[in-house]
């Protein structure tokens, strides 16, 4: 997945997933740590090249990844 906008724009899109998260700056990338109480999901974003990578428990990650892709696609 890719996202070429600003961090604030990405935060707004991720909020549409309905899962609370905490954002952290990690040098070359930004990290959203999801606080769903059941998984270890994290979203990594490298703003320089726009790469988004959702990592964590596959049974939770795959569903959330589909939702995020739909949100990003709707943004055009």
Secondary structure, 3 states (H helix, E strand, C coil): CECCCCHHHHHHHHHCCCCCEEEEEECCEEEEEECCCCCCCEEEEECCCCEEEEECCHHHHHHHHHHHHHHHHHHC
